[in-house]
Amino acid sequence: MLKMAKTDLDAFVDALVKASYVVLGPIQEGEATKFGVVGGEEIKIPRLTTRPLKELFFPQDESLLSFDRSGTPDASVDTSGVLASDGISPRVALGVRPCDARALVLLDNVFASDDYRDPYYTLRREKTVIITFACPLPGVACFCESTGGGPYDETGSDILFVEVAGSYLVKAVSEKGKGLLQEVFPPCILHEADDEDIQAAAEARARGELPANAGVPIEAAAAILGHVDAFGDSAWEEVYKKCLGCAVCTYLCPTCHCFDIGDEVTGASGERIRNWDSCMFPLFTLHASGHNPRPSRKERFRQRVMHKFNYFVENNDCMACVGCGRCVENCPVNLDIRQVLTTFARRELA
């Protein structure tokens, strides 16, 4: 394990830039924080960015290809862009929290599985090193331990930083992370941690406790939601009522991945665009016939909960939630998914 002074974080970033890495860290955008290219400003690591890490790999909108007919019988199609081997530079995502890193592993089931590999997502994954910072002070909305993660979880990380007094202990979690540390950093920035440092990190990890209200009976709720009668349970008539259908929960969720694809055409040329979509929107399941199998907010809210804690589990053997708490913190009507899950955990179905 290595050690670095907290005051050397900017020098750490400078070394990455000099090694031709694009450094993507938390930046301010209005009142929100997101991951973007870090400039010459001082690096600040927030407790959790407002917008999730997934934007770096699955952007809110992106051009998949462009086309041009220009009066010819056959359209010419350009699929270069991000798919070209030189279309994206090696990148480092710095200041990631464990929940966001874990979320990428869940998204891999969708975009980088054996059955289907999305070339846009997988290229970005291959080109990016994830540097995670452990959470010494989780937020009141966090419930990551209930989903199988934790403030010091290493899942999805290439390098883990653990804050101890005025220093960071730096651990290479993957071969990609180990290779980066060996390639880029001189001993003046990173040096070997001693036994006292390692013991201090272990004690900090032992003290890393989530708030008392963070324990959510997710396994019990998932068992109920997997029951054959759960879909028609009367509890759905109550738990959805506060929902506005605004979709802030899905847009800020690090694991939601619904999208729509459409062509935007001007004259003889255009682009095929992929945009985020949400199961909370009325148009999401609207058929061309005019029929909508999810006509009300109740059906749409049920779909979101069932997908995360039942359907995704059936398909991938893991739930599509990392307990980051963004949906809890940002819901305009304070609809708390932890309370919804607790409601179902206490149900007794026939």
N, C-alpha and C positions, 0 to 999 in steps of 0.2 A: 504494500500500500504506500502511496506517495502523499506528500504534504505540500500545501501551498498557502502562503499568507493571503488573507482576504484582500489586502491592499494591492496584491499582484493580479487581481482579476482582469483589470484593463490590459496589463502586459500579456496576460494569457490570451486575450482576444487579439491583441496586436500580432502575436506570434502566429496565430491561426491565419490571419489575413496575409501576413508575409509569406506563409506557406501556400498561398493561393486558394484558401478555403473561403467560401461565402459564409459569414457568421450571421445566423438568424437568432435573435434574442427578443426578449420582451421590450416592446416600444409602446409609447403612448399615442393613441389616435382618438382625439377628442376626450371623452370621459372614459373611454375603454382602453384596455391593454390587449395587444395581440403580438404574434410573432412576426417580425419583419427584419430586414437587413439592418444590422447595427452599424452606425456611423462612428463619428469621433466622440460621441457623448459618453458620459460615465454609465457603466452597466449597472442597472438596478434590477434585482430579482424580486418581483412581487410574490405575495403568498400564492396566488394563482391568477393567471391571465384571464381576462374577461372572456376572450374568444379562444377556442380550443386549438391545440397543436395540429389537429387533423387538416386545417386549412393549408398547411405546407405540402400536404401529400394529395389531398382531395379538395381542390379549391372550390370556393362557392360558385364560381363560373369559370369555364375554360373552353377554349376553342380546340376541338378534336381534329378538325381538318378544314381546309378551305377548298372551294371549287370555282371553276370559271368556264363558261361555255363560249362566250364571246362570238356567237353566231356560228360556231362549228357544231357538227352533229354529235361529237363526243365531248363530254366534259373532261377537263383536266383537273385532277385532284392532287392537292398538296397535303401530305400527312407528315411533313417534316416537323418543324417546331420542337416540342419537347421530346418527341420520339427519336430525333437524331442523337447519335451518341455524344455529340458535342453540344447538344441543346441545353444541357444543364450542368453547371459546374459542381465539383465536390462541395458539400455543404456541412455545416455543423449547426445543430439546433441546441442552443445554450440556454440554461435556466428552465428546463422542462421540469415539471413536477411528476412524481411517480404515477399518479392517476392518468395523466395524459400519455406517458410512455406506455403504460399498460394498455390503454385504449387502442394504440396502434397494432398491438398483437391481436386484439379482437377484430379490428378492421382487416387484418391480413386474411382472416377467414372469408371475407367477402371479395376482396380485390386481389389477393395473391394466393389463392388456394390451388390445389392440384388440378381441380376441374376448370377453374377459370382464373386467368391472370390478366388483370387490367394493365396494359403496358405503360400508361401514364403514371399510375400510382406506383407500380413496382420499380420503375426507373428512379423516381424520386426517393423511394425507400433505399434502394441500392446506393444512391449517391449521398446519403445523409447519415451523419454520426449523431446519435442522441446523447446529450450530456444532461443528466438528471440531477437535480438538487433535492436532497431529502427534506422533508417538512418537519422542522423542529416545533412549529406552532400551527397545527391543522386548524381550519376554520370551524365555526359552530355548525355549519351545514354539511361538513364532511362526514361520510360514512364508508370510506374506502375499505376498512377492515371487514365490514359486513359483506363486501363483494369479493373477498379473497385477496385484496391488496393490502396496503398499509403505507404509513408515512416514509418508511425506509425500503419499500418494495423495489426490487431491481428488475422486475419483468419489463422487457422492452427497451431497457437502457443499454448503452454501450459503455458509458462512464458514469459513475455515481460520485457526487460531491456530498460530503457530510460535514456540516458546520460544527466546529469545536472551538470555543473561545474566539480567538482572533485569527483562526486558520480554517482551511478546508482540508479534510482528508479525502484523497482522490483515489478511487478504486476502478480499475479497468474490469468491466463486467463481461465484455465480449472480445473476440479476437480483433474485430474492427476497432474497438476502443483502445485496446492494447497497442495496436499498430499506430494509431494516431499519436498516442502519448510518446511512443518511442521515436516517431518520425519528426515531431515538431518541437518538443520542448527541451530547452537546455536545463542543466542542474540549477541554474540561478533562479529559475521559477519553480520547478518541481524537484523535491529531494525526498529521500526515503523517510518514512515516518518511523518513529521509535515505538517501543512497547508501551510507553506512557501515553502516547497519542492514540494508539489503537485501543487501549483500555478506556480512554476518555470517550472515544467514539462509541464503544460498546455501552457505556453508561448512559450516554445521550440517547442512544437507541432504546434502551430500557425505559427511559423516562418519557419517551415519545408516546403520549397517551392522547387518544381522541376524546372529544367532549363526552360527558356522561350520557347524553341523548343520542349518541351516534350508533349505538347498537341496534341494528334493524334486523328483524327475523326474516331475512330474505329467503333462506332455504325453505322455511315453513311456508312462506307466501308462494314460492315457486311450486312447491308440492301441491298446494291448493289450486293454483292457476293451471296446473297440468291435469287436473281432474276433468273428466269428461263433462261434468255439469257446470264447470266454472264459467264457460262462455255465456250461459244464460242466467247466471246467479243474480239475485235481486240487488246485491251490493252495488252493481254498476249504475243503478238508478240514482244513487246518492253520491258516489265518489267523484263523478265527473262534473257535478253541477256548478262548481266555481270556475271551471275551465272556460276561457274566452275563445279558444282556438287560434290564438295569436302565433303559435309555433315558436315562441322564443326558447322554449325548452329544447326543441329539436335542433334549432340553429346553433345553440350554444353547447349542445351535447357533444362530447368527444367521440361518441360511437355511432350516432345516427348517420345514416348513409344513403337515404333515399335521394334519387335525382331524376331529372327529366332531360330529354335530349330533343332539340328542335333545330331547324334550319332557319337562319336569318339571311334573307336574300335581298340584294339590291341590284336590279337589272339582271345581268347575266352572271353575276358572281355572288358568292355568299360564304357563310361559315356554318359549320355544324357545332352547336354550342351545348355543353353539358352544364346544367344548373342544379343547385340543391333544390329539393322539393321536400314536402312534409306530409306525413299521414294525417296531420291535424287540419289540413286545408280541405274544404268541400270539393274542390276540383280534382283532388288527387286520385279519386276512384270514379270520377264521372265517366260513364260510358258514352260512346258516340250516339247511342240510341236515346240518351237522356236519362237512363236509369242510373241510380247511384246506390250501390249496396251498403254504403255507410252514410246515410242521409243526415244524421244528426251528430252533435258533438259527443253524445254518449258512445256511439259506435266507433268514432274516430279516437276518442280517448282510450277506449277498451283495446283498440288495435295497438296503440303505442305501448301500453302496459303489457299486453299479451306477447307482443313481439319481443320485447326486451327480456322478459322473465319466463317465457314458455317456448315460443316458436324458435327463437335464436338458440335456446338451450337444446331443443330437439335436433336442430340442424348442426350445431357446432360444439355441443357439450360444454358450453359456458354461457353465462348470461351477458347481455349487451349493456352492461352498466359497470362503471368503475367507482361509483360513489363520490364523484368530485364535488357534488352539491351545487353545481352551476344552475341547474333547473330549480333548485330550492331557493337560491339566493335571488334569482332574477325573475321569477314568476310574478307578474303584476298583481295577482290576486292571492298570493301566498298559498298556492296549491302545492302541498308537500308530498312528494312521492314516497317518502318514508312513512307517512301516515296512511297512505293508500295501501302500501305493502303490509303494514301492521294490521289494517282492517281485514285483509284477506288471510293473513296468517292465523287470525282468530276465528275464521269461518269454519263451520262444520258442514261439509257437503255430503249428500247421500251417497 
